[in-house]
Amino acid sequence: MARDEGVAPSPELSRVGARRRSRRSASLLQRYGWRAYAIPVLAVVSVAALWHSTSAGSQPRSEPGSASLAAPTRKAPTPARGVPEPPALPSAPASAPYPAASLQLGDDAITCAHNGHPSLVVVSISKQHVWMCQGARQVYDSPATTGETDNGNATPTGSWTIQSRETNRYLVGPGYRDYVHYWLPFFGDFGFHDATWQRMPFGSPGYRTAGSHGCVHLPMTAVRWLYQWAQVGATIVTVQA
C-alpha cells in the first residue's frame, strides 16, 4: 500500500504533543528549580568564551614594552654628529714645544728659518694670519679669523699637533650648527675650518667682536691646501698672541 507523503498531523495530535512537552517542562522545573535554566545558559556562555579565546589567539601579540604592530613608532633620526666649539679656555701647556724666541712674526722668512720641525703652522692672533713652514722654508700663508676675544671666545695659545683631517661635517654648539667642508682639529674642539657664512674679510681686526667661537677660520682655498698638506700627529700648530 502506498504511503501518503506530506500529510500534516491532525490538530488533536498536535494538542496532545504540546501538553506532553508542557508537562515535561513543568516536571523539570519542579525537580531542578532555577537550575533547569542554568545548564543551557552556561552552555551558551562557554561556547561564546571559547570562540572569543580562539579568535584572540589567532591575532599577533606585542611583547610587553614593544611598539604596537598596527601602529609602529618611528625612532627619531639621529642628528648628524658634530664637534662643539666651546667658550674660551685658558692657555694650555704646549704638548709639542716650539721655542717662543723663534716665533719672530715681523719677518715671515725668519719664522720658517728657525723652524726645526718637518711641518709647522704658525697662527698669529694679533696679525690674524697663518704661515705654513716645511722645514726652514715657507710654503704657504693666508689671512685668518680667530676667536672673538671681546665675547670670551678667544683662541687658546700654545703648541699642539693636528689631530685629524675630516671633510663635510657639522660643527655644533650652543646656538649654532655650521656645515664645513674641511675640519682639522689641533686642540680638543679647536681647529682649522672654512667659514662660508663669514661676511667679514679674513685678517680683519673685527675678529674681536665678530670672530669665531675659538677656532681658526680660513678661506676655502687656504683650508683646502692645508687639508692636503698637513699630516696627523706630525704637523705642529703653534698659536701665539
C-alpha positions, 0 to 999 in steps of 0.5 A: 500500500502506498504511503501518503507523503506530506500529510500534516498531523491532525490538530488533536495530535498536535494538542496532545504533543504540546501538553506532553512537552508542557508537562515535561517542562513543568516536571523539570522545573519542579525537580531542578528549580532555577537550575533547569535554566542554568545548564543551557545558559552556561552552555551558551556562555562557554561556547561564546568564551571559547570562540572569543579565546580562539579568535584572540589567539589567532591575532599577533601579540606585542611583547610587553614594552614593544611598539604596537604592530598596527601602529609602529613608532618611528625612532627619531633620526639621529642628528648628524654628529658634530664637534662643539666649539666651546667658550674660551679656555685658558692657555694650555701647556704646549704638548709639542714645544716650539721655542717662543724666541723663534716665533719672530712674526715681523719677518715671515722668512725668519719664522720658517728659518728657525723652524726645526720641525718637518711641518709647522703652522704658525697662527698669529692672533694679533696679525690674524694670519697663518704661515705654513713652514716645511722645514726652514722654508715657507710654503704657504700663508693666508689671512685668518679669523680667530676667536672673538676675544671681546665675547670670551671666545678667544683662541687658546695659545700654545703648541699642539699637533693636528689631530685629524683631517675630516671633510663635510661635517657639522660643527655644533654648539650652543646656538649654532650648527655650521656645515664645513667642508674641511675640519682639522682639529689641533686642540680638543674642539679647536681647529682649522675650518672654512667659514662660508657664512663669514661676511667679514674679510679674513685678517680683519681686526673685527675678529674681536667682536665678530670672530669665531667661537675659538677656532681658526677660520680660513678661506676655502682655498687656504683650508683646502691646501692645508687639508692636503698638506698637513699630516696627523700627529706630525704637523705642529700648530703653534698659536701665539698672541 
